[in-house]
Amino acid sequence: MSVPKTAAEPVARQGFSQVGPARIFAPIDFGRERAVIAAVSGGSDSLALLFLLKDYLSGIGNAPELIAVTVDHGLRPESADEAAAVAELCTKHGIAHRILRWEGEKPKTGIPAAAREARYRLLVEAARAAGAGLVFTGHTQDDQIETFLMRKVRGGERGLAGMAALTLLDGQIWLLRPLLATRRTDLRAFLSERRIAWFEDPTNENTAFERPRIRRGSDDVKRSAVLEEIAARMAARREQGMASAAFLSAGQVHIEPGDVATINTGALVDTGQDVAALALGVLVAVIGGRSFLPGEAERARLLAHLAEESGPVRLSLGGCIVQRGAKRHRIWREARGLPSLTLASGKSAIWDGRYRIVNRIPGGEDVRIAPPTAAQLTAFCLSNGLEDMDFYRAAVLTGPAVQVGGEIIDIPAMTDGRFLPPELAVTRHIALFDKVLPGHDLALANATARLFGRAGYPQPPALPNML
């Protein structure tokens, strides 16, 4: 059972002055918000966040409403009682509070990752219900160091930039981690000063999970050295992302009808390898409908393939075909694993990680989305006078064809949706960034969105140095 710490217990107070609310929250613009969400589990970090945020908002004009949200994952018998205790504490201090529960069957493996995904999904739902654009979490400097050490064991350069201070969720809600520069001991000293008790989650001591194992060994690392490396990695990731964004925006990469990317071969040769590999990886991820980049080895393989002068012209990678050319290279979706879906009236869905379809056709008429056959494509072009249209046929055959009443009414990747009725919307979805966009990658994400004909992502509610 979780045991609540009490404010009477001795807590180290070195650096206690570092938790001043103004220092933590002043860089954040609250002016556009009518409500903000604080994720509060009942642990020391999230409770300190809640009361620091409450202190800060009470001192500014036109402050948004503060709403505490506790996600009960239902993974421990005592979790419901802990959530109720947080609700009682919030009531005592005049803070609005909601409990959200992770319903349904829980996975047998990968519990931390699944719980994290469920938590963020529920927090986004709470934010939308409250009209809030900001969600705050209590991740600390200790969490940042542990995350770095975990990722270092797994390998991969980009992850070593650590957690971003700001992350955009579902393209709309900003998740903020304002305590990444603050130590847990300082937060506990702050709570002790207020005589606010917190819960200790026994999961944090269970070495069956990765983070507790890393936490046990983190006492032996030199904090300052790790933090310096994180800062350097973060700066490098941001710089590389901006350089790749510039490459994608320079007019040497085009998205042509049929959802095929073409890349000027000369421009690729003139670009640094790391920058070019990242840009190519982004193109493959977006066209392949993936929510993750190809790995470093895959990106290097992709770049090497395009630099070759002999051998196979085509490479299959990340759900895409990458074709080398003398003047321009092409990338398009591979014709494997393409889904079909039937969408009822009033519903929306993501097709193949590449398109969002919204069906508002009145009368309850279903819409079917599937790639066209070669015969269907030919018939559609002939019936709409598109036989001379400049498009890459192999790519069009992997795009979504929209059928109503058994008849194809449009192939939006080829026509940009000009034959769709106004009640039916098909828009570009970027799985790589639309669900989770770390602030590190905002410039790269915006360049990618513009390249694929999309508006940029919302501006962050904070100073640039928080990204």
MARGU-393574 format. One record per residue: z, x, y of N, C-alpha, C in turn. Coordinates in steps of 0.05 Angstrom, whole numbers, padded with zeros to 5 digits, always signed. Each point is the difference from the previous one (the first is absolute). Example, Ala and Ser with C-alpha at 12.3 -4.5 7.8 and 13.67 -1.06 7.14 Angstrom:
BEGIN
+00156+00264-00114+00000-00018+00024+00000+00018+00024/-00014-00007+00021+00001+00016+00024+00014-00015+00022/
This chain:
BEGIN
+00000+00017-00024+00000-00017+00024+00000+00017+00025/-00014-00008+00021+00000+00015+00025+00027-00001+00012/+00009+00022+00011+00026+00002+00012-00003+00004+00030/+00011-00018+00017-00003+00003+00029+00017+00023+00010/-00012+00017+00016+00015+00020+00014+00014-00014+00023/+00022+00012+00009+00014-00012+00023+00000+00020+00023/+00003-00011+00024+00001+00017+00023+00024+00018+00001/+00020-00006-00017+00024+00016+00000-00004+00026-00015/-00021+00002-00017-00004+00024-00015-00011+00022+00018/+00007+00025-00005-00009+00021+00017-00030+00004-00002/-00013+00003+00023-00029+00003+00001-00006+00023+00019/-00017+00019-00008-00007+00023+00017-00012-00010+00026/+00008+00011+00023-00009-00010+00026-00016+00021+00015/-00007+00021-00013-00015+00020+00015-00027-00011+00008/-00007+00003+00025-00026-00011+00010+00001-00030+00005/+00024-00012+00002+00002-00029+00003-00014-00009+00026/-00001+00017+00020-00012-00008+00025-00030-00004-00003/-00012+00009-00023-00029-00002-00003-00009-00028-00006/+00018-00019-00004-00008-00027-00007+00000-00019+00024/-00002+00010+00024-00001-00018+00023-00024-00018-00001/+00004-00026+00005-00022-00019-00002-00024+00006+00018/+00006+00009+00025-00022+00005+00019-00018+00023-00011/+00012+00021-00010-00016+00022-00011-00018-00009-00022/+00010-00019-00017-00015-00008-00023-00022-00020+00007/+00006-00020+00017-00018-00022+00004-00016+00000+00027/+00007+00018+00018-00014+00000+00026-00030+00004-00002/-00010+00016-00020-00029+00004-00001-00015-00025-00010/+00013-00021-00007-00013-00023-00012-00003-00022+00021/-00024-00012+00001-00006-00021+00018+00006-00027-00012/+00021-00013+00010+00008-00026-00011-00011-00023+00018/-00015+00007+00021-00008-00020+00019-00017-00022-00010/-00015+00005-00021-00019-00021-00011+00013-00017-00022/+00025+00006-00007+00012-00013-00023+00018-00023+00007/-00002-00021-00015+00020-00022+00003+00022+00002-00021/-00006+00015-00022+00020+00004-00020-00006+00026-00014/+00021+00013-00011-00004+00024-00017+00017-00003-00025/-00009+00013-00022+00013-00002-00025+00013+00027-00006/+00026-00002-00009+00014+00024-00010+00004-00004-00030/-00010+00018-00017+00004-00002-00028+00028+00011-00007/+00018-00016-00010+00028+00007-00004+00008-00005-00029/+00005+00021-00015+00008-00003-00028+00030-00002-00003/+00015+00010+00019+00029+00001-00002+00010+00028-00004/-00019+00019-00003+00007+00029-00001+00006+00010+00028/+00010+00025+00001+00008+00011+00026-00024+00003+00019/-00022+00009-00011-00023+00006+00018-00010-00025+00014/-00005-00021-00016-00011-00024+00012+00020-00015+00018/+00026+00001-00007+00020-00013+00017+00002+00015+00027/-00001+00026-00001+00001+00016+00025-00024-00007+00017/-00024-00001-00013-00024-00008+00014+00004-00027+00014/+00011-00019-00014+00003-00027+00010+00018+00000+00025/+00023+00013-00001+00018-00001+00023-00009+00018+00023/-00014+00022-00006-00011+00016+00022-00022-00016+00014/-00016-00014-00015-00022-00017+00012+00012-00022+00016/+00021-00013-00010+00014-00021+00014+00011+00010+00027/+00012+00024-00001+00011+00012+00025-00022+00004+00020/-00023+00011-00010-00022+00006+00019-00012-00025+00012/-00005-00020-00016-00013-00024+00010+00018-00015+00019/+00026+00002-00004+00019-00014+00018-00001+00012+00028/-00011+00024+00003+00000+00013+00026-00027+00000+00014/-00020-00014-00011-00026-00001+00014-00007-00029+00007/-00017-00003+00020-00007-00026+00009-00021-00013-00018/+00000-00026-00002-00020-00015-00016-00002+00011-00028/+00023+00006-00012+00001+00011-00027-00009-00020-00020/-00015+00009-00021-00007-00018-00021+00024-00008-00018/-00003-00021-00014+00022-00008-00019+00001+00020-00023/+00024+00008-00008+00004+00018-00022+00006-00017-00025/-00016+00004-00021+00004-00015-00025+00003+00021-00022/+00023-00001-00014+00005+00017-00023-00010-00014-00025/-00014+00015-00017-00011-00010-00024+00010+00017-00023/+00012-00013-00020+00009+00014-00024-00018-00009-00024/-00012+00019-00013-00016-00006-00023+00017+00005-00025/+00005-00022-00015+00015+00002-00025-00021+00004-00022/+00000+00024-00011-00020+00006-00021+00008-00012-00027/+00025-00008-00003+00009-00012-00025+00001+00020-00023/+00003+00026+00006-00001+00020-00021+00028+00007-00009/+00021-00009+00014+00028+00006-00007+00016-00027+00002/+00019-00004-00017+00015-00025+00001+00014-00005+00026/+00008+00021+00014+00016-00003+00025-00018-00002+00025/-00027+00002-00003-00017+00000+00023+00002-00026+00017/+00003-00023-00014+00002-00025+00015+00026-00001+00017/+00022+00011-00011+00025+00000+00015-00002+00019+00024/-00014+00022-00004-00003+00019+00022-00017-00012+00023/-00021-00014-00008-00017-00014+00020+00017-00021+00015/+00017-00014-00014+00017-00020+00013+00020+00013+00019/+00010+00024-00008+00019+00014+00017-00014+00009+00026/-00025+00009-00002-00016+00007+00024-00003-00024+00018/-00007-00023-00012-00003-00024+00015+00026-00007+00015/+00023+00003-00013+00025-00006+00012+00006+00019+00024/-00006+00025-00004+00004+00020+00021-00017-00007+00024/-00025-00007-00005-00018-00007+00022+00009-00024+00015/+00010-00020-00014+00011-00024+00013+00023+00007+00018/+00017+00017-00010+00024+00009+00015-00008+00013+00027/-00023+00014+00000-00009+00015+00024-00022-00015+00015/-00006-00025-00007-00019-00015+00014-00029+00009-00004/-00006+00010-00023-00027+00009-00006-00013-00019-00020/-00024-00009+00006-00015-00018-00018-00006+00016-00026/+00001-00014-00022-00003+00014-00026-00014-00018-00020/-00017+00013-00016-00014-00014-00022+00002+00016-00026/+00002-00013-00022-00001+00013-00026-00026-00008-00014/-00015+00020-00008-00025-00005-00015+00003+00012-00028/-00009-00014-00020+00004+00009-00028-00027+00007-00012/+00001+00022-00015-00024+00008-00016+00001-00016-00026/-00017-00020+00000-00001-00019-00023-00019+00010-00021/+00003-00012-00024-00019+00006-00021+00010+00023-00019/-00016+00005-00020+00007+00020-00020-00003+00028+00012/+00019+00017-00006+00000+00027+00011-00013+00019-00020/-00013+00021+00009-00014+00018-00018+00020+00017-00017/-00009+00009-00022+00017+00016-00018+00001+00029+00010/-00022+00010+00012-00001+00027+00011-00010-00001+00029/+00003+00023+00013-00009+00001+00028+00015-00019+00018/+00026-00004-00006+00016-00020+00015+00002+00008+00030/+00007+00025+00007+00003+00006+00029-00026-00006+00016/-00023+00007-00011-00025-00005+00015-00005-00030+00002/+00004-00014-00022-00004-00029+00001+00019-00014+00019/+00025+00009+00000+00020-00012+00018-00007+00006+00029/-00009+00024+00005-00008+00007+00028-00023-00018+00009/-00020-00004-00017-00023-00017+00007+00009-00028+00005/+00018-00010-00017+00010-00028+00003+00016-00002+00026/+00016+00020+00006+00016+00000+00024-00017-00001+00025/-00021+00016+00002-00017+00000+00023-00016-00026+00002/-00008-00010-00022-00014-00026+00000+00017-00022+00012/+00025-00001-00009+00019-00020+00009+00007+00004+00030/+00003+00025+00008+00006+00006+00028-00023-00009+00018/-00025+00005-00009-00023-00009+00016+00000-00031+00001/+00006-00013-00022+00001-00029+00001+00021-00010+00020/+00023+00013+00000+00022-00007+00018-00009+00004+00029/-00014+00022+00005-00009+00006+00027-00020-00021+00010/-00018-00007-00017-00020-00021+00008+00014-00027+00005/+00019-00007-00017+00014-00025+00004+00015-00001+00026/+00010+00023+00009+00016+00002+00024-00017+00006+00025/-00026+00005-00004-00017+00008+00022+00007+00028+00010/+00010+00017-00018+00008+00028+00007-00022+00019-00007/-00005+00019+00018-00020+00021-00005+00012+00026-00010/+00027+00002+00001+00013+00025-00007+00020-00004-00022/+00000+00018-00020+00021+00000-00021+00012+00028+00000/+00027+00001+00001+00014+00025+00001+00014+00006-00027/-00002+00024-00009+00015+00008-00024+00017+00025+00006/+00020+00004-00017+00020+00021+00006-00004+00026-00014/-00025+00008-00005-00006+00026-00013+00010+00022+00018/+00014+00019-00012+00013+00022+00015-00013+00027-00004/+00011+00020+00014-00010+00027-00004+00005+00009-00030/+00022-00009-00012+00005+00006-00028-00022-00012-00017/-00008-00025+00005-00022-00012-00015-00026+00015+00003/-00005+00009+00025-00025+00015+00005-00001+00026-00016/+00022+00014-00001+00001+00025-00015-00004-00005-00030/+00014-00021-00010-00003-00007-00028-00029-00008-00007/-00012-00015+00018-00028-00008-00004-00019+00024-00001/+00005+00019+00018-00016+00025+00000+00003+00015-00026/+00025+00003-00009+00005+00015-00025-00012-00014-00024/+00001-00027-00001-00012-00015-00022-00030+00004+00000/-00013-00001+00023-00029+00002+00001-00009+00029-00005/+00017+00019+00006-00006+00028-00005-00001+00005-00030/+00018-00013-00015-00001+00002-00029-00025-00012-00012/-00008-00023+00012-00024-00014-00011-00026+00015+00007/+00000+00014+00023-00024+00013+00009-00015-00018+00020/-00018+00013+00015-00016-00015+00020+00009+00007+00028/-00019+00009+00016+00006+00010+00027+00007-00023+00020/-00016-00021-00001+00003-00020+00021+00028-00014+00000/+00011-00004-00024+00026-00013-00002+00023+00017+00011/-00005+00026+00003+00022+00018+00010+00004-00004+00030/-00016-00016+00013+00006-00007+00028+00024-00018+00002/+00009-00011-00023+00024-00016+00000-00005-00029+00009/+00021-00015+00001-00002-00028+00009-00007-00001+00030/-00018-00018+00007-00007-00003+00028+00021-00017+00015/+00005+00007+00025+00019-00015+00016-00010-00029+00005/-00027-00003-00001-00011-00027+00003-00021-00004-00021/-00001-00023-00012-00020-00007-00021-00008-00029+00005/-00027-00004+00000-00010-00027+00004-00003-00014-00027/+00012-00023-00004-00002-00015-00025-00018-00025+00003/-00017-00003-00019-00019-00023+00000-00016-00002+00026/-00004+00022+00013-00017+00001+00025+00013-00014+00023/+00025-00009-00002+00012-00016+00022+00028+00008+00007/+00017+00007-00019+00028+00003+00004+00007+00030+00000/+00013+00009+00021+00008+00028+00001+00027+00004-00012/+00002+00018-00020+00025+00008-00012+00009+00025+00014/+00024+00000+00011+00010+00023+00015+00024+00012-00014/+00001+00027-00001+00022+00015-00012+00012+00017+00022/+00016-00011+00018+00010+00015+00023+00022+00020-00006/+00010+00000-00025+00023+00018-00006-00008+00025-00016/-00026+00006-00001-00009+00023-00015+00011+00027+00010/+00009+00000+00024+00012+00025+00011+00030+00000-00001/+00012-00020-00013+00029-00004+00000+00011+00003-00028/+00022+00015-00002+00013+00004-00026+00017-00023-00008/+00002-00003-00026+00016-00022-00011+00030+00003+00007/+00010+00024+00000+00028+00004+00007+00006-00009+00028/-00018+00003+00019+00004-00010+00027+00000-00030+00001/-00017-00012-00016-00001-00030+00000+00026-00011-00012/+00011+00013-00020+00025-00009-00012+00023+00004+00019/-00001+00021+00016+00021+00004+00020-00001-00022+00021/-00025-00008+00007-00003-00023+00019+00012-00025-00011/-00006-00006-00025+00011-00024-00013+00031+00001-00002/+00010+00023-00006+00029+00003-00002+00013-00005+00027/-00013+00010+00021+00011-00005+00027+00001-00030+00006/-00019-00015-00011-00001-00029+00004+00017-00015-00021/+00010+00014-00019+00015-00012-00023-00018-00020-00015/-00024+00009-00005-00019-00017-00015-00004+00013-00028/+00006-00016-00021-00002+00010-00027-00028-00003-00010/-00007+00016-00020-00027-00001-00011+00002+00001-00031/-00022-00006-00013+00000+00001-00030-00014+00025-00009/+00010+00011-00022-00013+00022-00014-00015-00011-00024/-00026+00004+00000-00017-00010-00022+00002+00020-00023/+00010-00008-00023+00001+00019-00023-00027+00011-00009/-00021-00014+00007-00027+00010-00007-00005+00027+00013/+00013+00005+00023-00004+00025+00014+00012+00024-00015/+00016-00006-00020+00012+00021-00016-00012+00002-00028/-00019-00018-00006-00012-00002-00027-00023+00020-00002/+00005+00022-00014-00020+00021-00002-00023-00007-00019/+00000-00024-00010-00024-00010-00014-00023-00004+00019/+00007-00002+00026-00021-00004+00021-00004+00026+00014/-00024+00003+00011-00008+00026+00012+00016+00007+00025/+00004-00019+00018+00013+00008+00025+00029+00009-00004/+00016-00013-00016+00027+00011-00005+00000+00028-00011/-00020+00006-00018-00001+00027-00011-00006+00020+00022/-00019-00007+00017-00007+00018+00022+00023+00003+00020/+00014-00022+00005+00023+00000+00018+00022+00019-00009/+00004+00002-00026+00021+00018-00010-00007+00029+00006/-00025+00006-00001-00008+00028+00005-00005+00006+00030/-00001-00021+00017-00008+00005+00028+00022+00014+00016/+00025+00000-00011+00021+00014+00014-00005+00030+00001/-00016+00010-00019-00005+00029-00001-00023+00009+00018/-00014-00019+00012-00023+00008+00017+00010+00005+00028/-00015+00016+00014+00006+00005+00029-00014-00021+00016/+00016-00018+00011-00010-00024+00014-00020+00008+00022/+00008+00019+00016-00017+00007+00023-00027+00010-00009/-00001+00015-00021-00026+00010-00010-00017-00022-00010/+00012-00019-00015-00015-00023-00010-00011-00017+00023/+00017-00005+00020-00008-00016+00023-00023+00013+00016/+00002+00026+00002-00022+00015+00014-00026-00003-00016/+00002+00002-00026-00025-00003-00016-00011-00028+00001/+00017-00020+00000-00009-00028+00003-00014-00003+00027/+00011+00010+00021-00012-00002+00027-00027+00013+00000/-00002+00024-00013-00026+00014+00000-00021-00015-00016/+00009-00011-00023-00019-00015-00017-00009-00026+00014/+00019-00012+00015-00006-00024+00014-00021+00005+00022/+00004+00022+00015-00019+00007+00021-00028+00007-00012/+00000+00014-00023-00025+00007-00013-00015-00025-00010/+00015-00019-00011-00013-00024-00010-00012-00016+00023/+00015-00002+00022-00010-00014+00023-00025+00014+00012/+00001+00026+00001-00022+00015+00012-00025-00002-00018/+00004+00002-00026-00023-00003-00019-00012-00028+00002/+00018-00020+00002-00009-00028+00002-00016-00004+00025/+00008+00011+00022-00014-00003+00025-00027+00014-00001/-00002+00023-00013-00025+00014-00003-00019-00016-00018/+00010-00011-00022-00017-00017-00017-00008-00025+00014/+00017-00011+00017-00007-00024+00016-00023+00007+00019/+00001+00024+00012-00021+00008+00018-00027+00003-00015/+00002+00011-00025-00024+00003-00016-00013-00028-00006/+00017-00019-00008-00010-00026-00006-00011-00015+00024/+00009+00008+00024-00008-00014+00025-00023+00014+00014/-00010+00022-00011-00020+00016+00015-00029-00009-00003/-00004-00022-00014-00027-00010-00004-00016+00013-00022/+00014+00016-00017-00013+00012-00023+00005-00014-00026/+00017-00021+00001+00005-00016-00023-00006-00029+00008/-00015-00014-00017-00007-00028+00005+00006-00017-00024/+00007-00025+00005+00003-00020-00021-00024-00019+00003/-00017+00001-00020-00026-00014+00002+00002-00026-00016/-00019-00019+00005+00000-00025-00015+00002+00005-00030/+00018-00016-00013+00005+00004-00028+00026+00015-00005/+00014+00008+00022+00025+00013-00003-00003+00028-00012/-00020+00015+00010-00004+00027-00009+00004+00019+00023/+00015+00021-00005+00005+00020+00021-00021+00022-00002/-00012+00008+00022-00018+00023+00001+00012+00021+00018/-00002+00025-00009+00012+00023+00014-00021+00021+00005/-00003+00008+00025-00019+00021+00007+00009+00026-00013/-00018+00012-00016+00007+00024-00015+00008+00023+00019/-00015+00003+00022+00006+00022+00018+00028-00002+00012/+00008-00024+00007+00026-00005+00012+00022+00008-00019/-00004-00006-00026+00020+00006-00020+00003+00030-00003/-00023+00015+00001+00001+00029-00003+00015+00012+00024/-00003-00011+00023+00012+00011+00025+00030-00007+00003/+00011-00016-00018+00028-00009+00002+00018+00016-00019/+00024+00006+00009+00019+00014-00017+00004-00015-00026/+00005+00016-00021+00002-00012-00027+00022-00021-00003/+00024+00006+00010+00022-00019-00002-00006-00026+00015/-00012+00003+00024-00007-00024+00016-00021-00016-00014/-00021+00013-00010-00022-00014-00013+00009-00013-00026/+00017+00014-00015+00010-00012-00025+00017-00024+00005/+00016+00000+00021+00017-00023+00006-00018-00024+00009/-00020+00006+00017-00017-00022+00009-00016-00012-00023/-00010+00017-00018-00014-00010-00024+00018-00016-00018/+00025+00009-00003+00019-00014-00016+00006-00028+00011/+00002-00002+00026+00004-00026+00013-00024-00019-00006/-00024+00011+00003-00024-00017-00005+00000-00010-00029/+00006+00018-00019+00001-00008-00028+00021-00021-00005/+00024+00004+00012+00022-00020-00004-00008-00027+00011/-00011-00001+00024-00007-00025+00013-00022-00014-00015/-00022+00014-00007-00022-00012-00013+00007-00007-00029/+00018+00015-00012+00009-00006-00027+00022-00021-00001/+00009-00009+00023+00021-00021+00001+00027+00009-00009/+00005+00026+00003+00026+00012-00009+00020+00001+00022/+00026-00003-00008+00021+00001+00020+00012+00028+00002/-00013+00020-00013+00010+00028+00001-00024+00018+00002/+00005+00024+00011-00021+00020+00002-00005+00013-00027/-00025+00009-00005-00003+00018-00024+00018+00024+00004/+00009+00011-00022+00018+00023+00001-00014+00025+00012/+00016+00020+00006-00011+00024+00012-00022+00013-00017/+00005+00001-00026-00020+00012-00018-00026-00017+00000/+00003-00026+00000-00024-00018+00001-00015+00003+00026/+00015+00003+00022-00014+00004+00026-00015+00026+00000/+00012+00021-00011-00013+00026-00001-00025-00001-00018/+00002-00015-00022-00023-00004-00018-00022-00015+00014/+00007-00020+00016-00020-00015+00014-00015+00017+00020/+00015+00016+00015-00012+00018+00020-00018+00021-00013/+00010+00011-00023-00016+00020-00014-00026-00012-00011/+00001-00025-00009-00024-00013-00010-00021-00003+00021/+00008-00007+00024-00019-00003+00022-00011+00026+00011/+00014+00022-00006-00008+00026+00009-00019+00014-00020/-00002-00011-00025-00017+00012-00020-00029-00002+00006/-00016+00018-00011-00029-00001+00004-00015-00007-00025/+00015-00003-00022-00013-00007-00025+00020-00016-00017/-00009-00009-00023+00018-00016-00017-00003-00030+00006/+00016-00016-00013-00002-00029+00004+00002-00008+00029/-00016-00019+00009+00000-00009+00028+00022-00019+00005/+00008-00015-00021+00020-00021+00003+00026+00008-00013/+00022-00009+00013+00027+00004-00011+00015-00026+00002/+00014-00007-00022+00016-00024+00000+00029+00008+00006/+00012-00012+00021+00027+00008+00007+00013-00023+00016/+00024-00007-00008+00016-00020+00015-00013-00027+00002/-00015-00008-00021-00013-00026+00001-00026+00000+00016/-00010+00024+00007-00024+00002+00017-00020+00018-00013/-00025-00003+00008-00021+00019-00006-00005+00016+00025/+00001+00027-00003-00005+00018+00022-00026+00015-00006/-00020-00005+00017-00027+00011-00005-00006+00022+00021/-00006+00024-00010-00008+00022+00017-00029-00003+00009/-00005+00007+00026-00027-00002+00010-00006+00024+00018/-00026+00005+00004-00008+00023+00017+00008-00003+00029/-00004-00025+00010+00006-00005+00028+00025-00017+00004/+00005-00017-00019+00024-00017+00002+00011-00006-00028/+00026-00003-00002+00013-00007-00024+00007-00030+00001/+00002-00013-00023+00008-00028-00001+00024-00004-00018/+00017-00020+00008+00022-00009-00016+00000-00030-00001/+00000-00011-00025+00002-00029-00002+00017-00007-00025/+00007-00025-00001+00018-00010-00021-00014+00002-00027/+00014+00010-00020-00010+00002-00027-00001-00029-00012/-00021-00005-00017-00004-00027-00011+00017-00003-00025/+00025+00006+00001+00019-00004-00022+00025-00013+00010/+00012-00018-00017+00026-00011+00008-00001-00019+00024/-00024-00010+00006-00002-00018+00023+00010-00028-00008/+00018-00011+00017+00012-00026-00008-00016-00024+00009/+00007-00023-00012-00010-00025+00011+00025-00018+00004/-00001-00016+00021+00022-00017+00005-00009-00027+00011/+00015-00021-00006-00005-00026+00010+00023-00007+00019/-00008-00007+00025+00020-00004+00021+00000-00029+00009/+00023-00013-00003+00002-00028+00007+00001-00003+00030/-00006-00024+00009+00001-00006+00029+00029+00004+00010/+00002+00012+00024+00026+00006+00012+00013+00025-00009/-00013+00015-00017+00011+00025-00011-00015+00025+00011/+00013+00023-00003-00012+00025+00007+00005+00020-00022/-00016+00021-00002+00003+00020-00021-00014+00026+00008/+00008+00022-00012-00014+00025+00003-00018+00004-00024/-00025+00006+00005-00020+00005-00021-00005+00030-00003/+00006+00011-00023-00006+00028-00007+00012+00020+00020/+00021-00008+00013+00013+00018+00019-00017+00006+00025/-00022-00015+00003-00020+00007+00022-00004-00023+00019/+00004-00025-00008-00006-00022+00017+00022-00021-00002/+00007-00011+00023+00018-00023+00001-00017-00025+00004/+00005-00020-00018-00015-00025+00002+00019-00022+00006/-00006-00017+00019+00016-00023+00008-00017-00024-00002/+00008-00019-00017-00015-00025-00005+00013-00023+00015/-00012-00009+00021+00009-00024+00015-00020-00023-00001/-00017+00001-00020-00020-00021-00003+00014-00027-00006/-00004-00020+00016+00014-00026-00005-00010-00013-00025/+00017-00018-00010-00008-00015-00023+00008+00013-00027/+00014+00022+00002+00010+00013-00025-00021+00014-00016/-00022+00009+00012-00022+00013-00015+00008+00029-00006/-00003+00008-00025+00005+00027-00008-00023+00019+00008/+00008+00026+00003-00020+00020+00006+00002+00021-00022/-00022+00009-00011+00000+00022-00020-00010+00025+00013/+00014+00022-00006-00007+00026+00011-00005+00019-00024/-00024+00012-00002-00006+00018-00022-00024+00017+00009/-00004+00023-00012-00025+00015+00007-00024-00015-00009/-00023+00002+00015-00024-00014-00009-00014+00015-00022/-00015-00015-00016-00018+00013-00019-00025+00009+00015/-00015+00017-00013-00025+00009+00012-00018-00023+00007/-00002-00020-00018-00017-00023+00004+00010-00017+00023/+00027-00004+00002+00011-00015+00022-00005+00013+00026/+00003+00027+00001-00005+00015+00025-00029-00004+00009/-00019+00002-00018-00028-00003+00007-00005-00028+00010/+00011-00021-00013-00004-00027+00008+00012-00006+00027/+00024+00012+00005+00013-00004+00026-00016+00012+00023/-00010+00024-00005-00016+00013+00021-00026-00016+00006/-00013-00009-00021-00025-00015+00004+00005-00026+00015/+00022-00014-00007+00005-00026+00012+00009+00002+00029/+00009+00024+00007+00011+00003+00028-00017+00020+00016/-00024+00007-00010-00018+00017+00015+00010+00028+00003/+00014+00011-00020+00012+00026+00003-00014+00021-00018/-00024-00007-00010-00012+00019-00019-00007+00027+00012/-00003+00001+00026-00006+00026+00013+00024+00013+00013/+00023-00011-00005+00024+00010+00013+00007+00028-00012/+00009+00018+00018+00007+00027-00008+00028+00000-00011/+00003+00000-00027+00026+00002-00012-00003+00015-00026/+00023+00011-00009+00000+00016-00024+00008-00019-00023/-00019-00006-00017+00003-00021-00020+00023+00005-00020/+00003+00025-00009+00021+00006-00019+00028-00007+00011/+00003+00005+00027+00026-00006+00012+00004-00030+00004/-00021-00014+00008+00002-00029+00004+00008-00015-00026/-00009+00011-00023+00006-00013-00025+00029+00004-00008/+00015+00015+00015+00029+00003-00006+00017-00014+00021/-00013-00014+00019+00015-00015+00021+00005-00028-00008/+00015-00015+00017+00006-00028-00006-00022-00019+00007/-00008-00016-00019-00018-00023+00006+00017-00025+00001/-00004-00016+00021+00016-00024+00004-00016-00024-00010/+00012-00014-00020-00014-00023-00012+00016-00026+00006/-00014-00020+00008+00011-00027+00004-00018-00019-00015/+00013-00016-00018-00016-00019-00016-00019+00014-00018/+00007+00024-00009-00017+00015-00019-00023+00015+00013/-00002-00001+00027-00023+00013+00014+00011+00022+00018/-00013+00023+00000+00007+00021+00019-00008-00007+00028/+00020-00002+00018-00006-00006+00028-00001+00024+00018/+00012+00023-00010+00000+00024+00016+00009+00024-00017/-00009+00023+00008+00009+00026-00011+00009+00016+00025/+00025-00003+00008+00009+00010+00026-00003+00030+00004/+00002+00016-00021-00003+00029+00003-00028+00008+00010/-00019-00018-00005-00027+00005+00007-00007-00013+00027/+00010-00024+00005-00008-00016+00023+00021-00001+00022/+00023+00012-00005+00022-00002+00019+00010-00028+00003/-00005-00017-00020+00011-00027-00001-00014-00020+00017/-00025+00005+00007-00014-00018+00019-00007-00027-00011/+00000-00003-00027-00006-00025-00013+00025-00016-00008/+00023+00011+00006+00024-00014-00008+00006-00024+00019/+00010-00022-00011+00009-00022+00018+00025+00009+00015/+00006-00012+00023+00023+00008+00016+00027-00004-00015/+00001-00017-00020+00025-00005-00014+00005+00021-00022/-00018+00019-00003+00003+00020-00021-00001+00028+00013/+00021+00015-00002+00001+00027+00012+00001+00021-00021/-00017+00020+00003+00000+00024-00017+00002+00024+00018/+00022+00014+00000+00004+00023+00018+00007+00025-00016/-00005+00023+00012+00005+00025-00013+00030+00005-00004/+00008+00007-00024+00028+00008-00006+00000+00029-00007/+00020+00015+00012+00002+00028-00005+00027+00005-00015/-00003+00000-00027+00024+00001-00017+00016+00026+00006/-00013+00021+00008+00014+00025+00004+00021-00002+00023/-00006-00017+00020+00018-00001+00023+00011-00028+00006/-00012-00021-00010+00008-00027+00009+00027-00008-00010/+00009+00010-00023+00026-00008-00011+00022+00018+00011/-00004+00026-00001+00020+00019+00009-00015+00022+00016/+00007+00003+00025-00013+00020+00017+00022+00017+00013/+00006+00024-00011+00019+00018+00013-00010+00009+00028/+00019+00002+00019-00008+00008+00027-00014+00027+00001/+00005+00017-00020-00014+00026-00002-00030-00004+00001/-00010-00022-00012-00029-00004-00004-00012-00020+00018/+00013-00007+00022-00010-00021+00017-00028+00006+00012/-00004+00025+00010-00025+00007+00012-00023-00001-00021/+00006+00009-00024-00020-00001-00022-00006-00028-00008/+00020-00017-00001-00004-00028-00007-00017-00015+00020/+00006+00006+00026-00016-00014+00021-00029+00009-00001/-00005+00026-00004-00028+00009-00002-00014-00013-00024/+00014-00003-00022-00011-00012-00024-00006-00030+00005/+00018-00013+00013-00004-00029+00005-00025-00004+00018/-00003+00017+00020-00023-00003+00018-00026+00006-00015/+00001+00020-00017-00024+00007-00016-00009-00023-00017/+00018-00015-00011-00006-00022-00017-00002-00027+00015/-00003+00002+00027-00004-00024+00016+00024-00017+00005/+00023+00012-00003+00025-00015+00005+00013+00009+00026/+00017-00018+00011+00017+00007+00023+00021+00020-00009/+00010+00016+00019+00021+00019-00007+00026-00014-00006/+00019+00016-00010+00027-00011-00007+00017-00002+00025/+00021-00017-00002+00017-00004+00024+00013+00026+00009/+00004+00002+00026+00013+00023+00012+00030+00000-00008/+00011+00024-00006+00028+00001-00007+00019-00006+00023/+00023-00012-00005+00019-00007+00021+00018+00023+00008/-00010+00024+00001+00018+00023+00004-00016+00023+00012/+00015+00020+00010-00013+00024+00011-00015+00015-00022/-00021+00014+00008-00017+00014-00020+00016+00019-00017/+00021+00013+00011+00015+00019-00016+00016-00012-00023/+00001-00027-00001+00013-00013-00023-00019-00003-00024/-00026+00004+00005-00019-00003-00022+00003+00023-00020/
